């Protein structure tokens, strides 16, 4: 018996699927060995040569039986005319070129894979301890024995690497790619898991029950009653759990498709239900209730998320869930720090309503602060802060927007003239007529 070990790969018993995440390498086809790959490669190259030669035969305006004579000559050994020989020679050159092109493409694909593996290792190596522990706990629950054995190897139990350590420092490139293939397949399975689909459907039904109540309480525009049943048409996708943890993404609504995505964290029923109760009302609001666009003052990210969350809060059975606290805080300051105490519902109705409701909101803000285009000026200040912080280079990602919001809240409370310009007058400076 040969002592050589055959390389092992985990092969999910699933059809080929599209990539789920660039961050987890995103490969869905398991290549079991080089021999099979090479055989397929050369067969395709040979077919290319035959197809190209046939096309050349026809393009050279041979007699009507030119294609047939060519094939008979090739298959039956009959001598070819000089012209036919030229065609075959051209086809051979073209075929060899295509083989080389495919070979270069295969090399490029391998380089791309290696770059993605390096990127994944770097991303996993750069996460904080809390996220690393969440990924380890998740994989302890769901990873197949095949990968458990690879990770554990022959090390003593007290020296075995964690999942994140194994993927970043111990696993080979091929093992990381294969692990990514499994993760893509597993994430695809989550999309059809009945234990996940059932609570998602429960949240759809609850949303349809609470929207009329939110309209009645003044939190949403009455126009939402004309469209809220469309929540049944929204596709809910489960995010890649590893990728979502790396990027600290809880949920999002697609700007281009009728889809919302949610990070489920774990698969325990109670944890899953709580996660969906917290995330889906917010994301459903984006797709069903929201009428503002990015081009409008109300459509800038900070206030759009604040209003989406304000209106979602009244729809949840669990009042402890509260996302976007800084965005909500700035919105509350904007509504209550001017001359008037404006109700929060004024903004959520505008966010979900028609042009008349939006105009009423803008006018109320301008009147309260005593200057025109209040929301546009606040948006410009937030954006200016974000740009300045990005140029400084000390902060990244969400930390930039969070600090910009803190600064804006401070300026609004103590130095509003910095935001609104010299035309702003504090209440004590304004003269009643």
BELFEN-V746469 format. One record per run of one state. SS is the DSSP state (H for helix, E for strand, C for the rest). FROM is the first residue (numbers start at 1). TO is the last residue. Records with the same first field share a line. If there is no record, write none. Layout:
SS: FROM-TO  FROM-TO
This chain:
C: 1-33  60-65  77-81  126-128  143-144  153-156  160-162  171-172  191-193  217-221  227-227  234-234  239-240  247-250  254-258  263-268  290-296  300-300  314-324  337-344  353-354  370-373  393-397  415-415  421-426  430-433
H: 34-59  66-76  82-125  129-142  145-152  157-159  163-170  173-190  194-216  222-226  228-233  241-246  269-289  297-299  301-313  325-336  345-352  355-369  374-392  398-414  416-420  427-429
E: 235-238  251-253  259-262
